Amino acid sequence: MLAYVAGVVLFVVGLCLSLSIHEAGHLLTARMFGLRVRRYFVGRGPTVFSFRRGHTEYGLKALPIGGFCEIAGMTTLDELTPEENERAMWRQPWWKRTVVMAAGPVTHVFLAAAILYGMAVSTGLPNLNPVTEPVVASTSCVGATCPAADAGLLAGDRITAVGGAATPLWTDVLAAVRAAGGPTAVTVQRGGRTLTLTVDVARVTREGAQVGMIGATAATPPAYLRHGPVAAVGATVVFTGDLLQRSAAQLVAFPQRIPAVIAAIGGAERTADTPVSMVGASRLGGEAAERGLWEVFLLLMASLNLFMAVFNLLPLLPLDGGHIMIVWYERLRDTVRRLRGRPALGPVDFTRLYPVTMALVLIGGAVMLLTITADVVNPLRLS
């Protein structure tokens, strides 16, 4: 129980740090472009402590749920001091505003990649596309005969050919053996040597047909693949890209899975593809820590960071992607007007977007409440 609680706390701290690093991405890029950052806080709720450096107040809040970075002039609704007026964010070129807003989600990608690289050189990355190599795990008998063992086939041998036909995969070995019968040449690699063994393939009846069998089973593909420091770079990039695609697919399917969440609250079986909240993810992290499955703990943290990166780039306010959408809309609108010989318009009137923004906030809050409730009354468990 203590290990579980410690795992939950550690996972929550990790999430809080992830969200704080997200806000740090906004902070650093804003300062790089000379914008005024009023406040940068880790956590939410009552202030535990704070201090001021230059124009920015830094501090820690009591609740470990993310953080925030307050940049002067995020919208035209923001009241500015005379010193902030010329450095207001909404006055900056479109590309600077895009970089500042995109920096938050991008930090999630870099953080996830750092976690995955550490896994690649230590525990290994999950084998998402396990291929059964033509490596013998063990030999056994077929009825009264033991063809593979009698021919000298050993565990660890890699079968490269059967009857002269190349066998790059275990499925190729099976196909060649099933078509064979009697003494058959089997080429194997053993250590640094290549050997050709003569296996007396037995013919047996399976599902009404005669097939060949030698009494050999394949080695199970590894669940995790370890890499050296250099090879781990490419493996991490590929794996991160794969997880990003999966995160995007999960986000697209998210609305379709809300009914399953509601059903789970009512007592229906909770399936693995139903959305989870931060509460559910933390519980899974606690279970992983309790069982000593630190590779699962780290993979959960990396996956959640990538999901947050994709989610925050949705073109909806108040998400970062919503602000980026407005920036690009203003840019496209003014470009079209310039080509038509008309002057550029001012920034978008955020008061007209307020009702839509509040509606999205309420919908998001309702979905969050649903997932949290499901994670409390009918949580997902590690299988």
Secondary structure, DSSP 8 states (H G I E B T S, - for coil): -HHHHHHHHHHHHHHHHHHHHHHHHHHHHHHHTT--EEEEEEEEEEEEEEEEETTEEEEEEEEEEEEEEEETTSSTTS---HHHHTT-GGGS-HHHHHHHHHHHHHHHHHHHHHHHHHHHHTT-EE-SS----SBEEEE--BTTB-HHHHHT--TT-EEEEETTEE-SSHHHHHHHHHH--EEEEEEEEETTEEEEEEEEEEEEEETTEEEEE--EEE----SEE---TTHHHHHHHHHHHHHHHHHHHHHHHHHHHHHHHHHHHTT----TTS---HHHHHHHHHHHHHTT-HHHHHHHHHHHHHHHHHHHTSS-TTSHHHHHHHHHHHHHHHHHHHHTT--------HHHHHHHHHHHHHHHHHHHHHHHHHHHHS-----
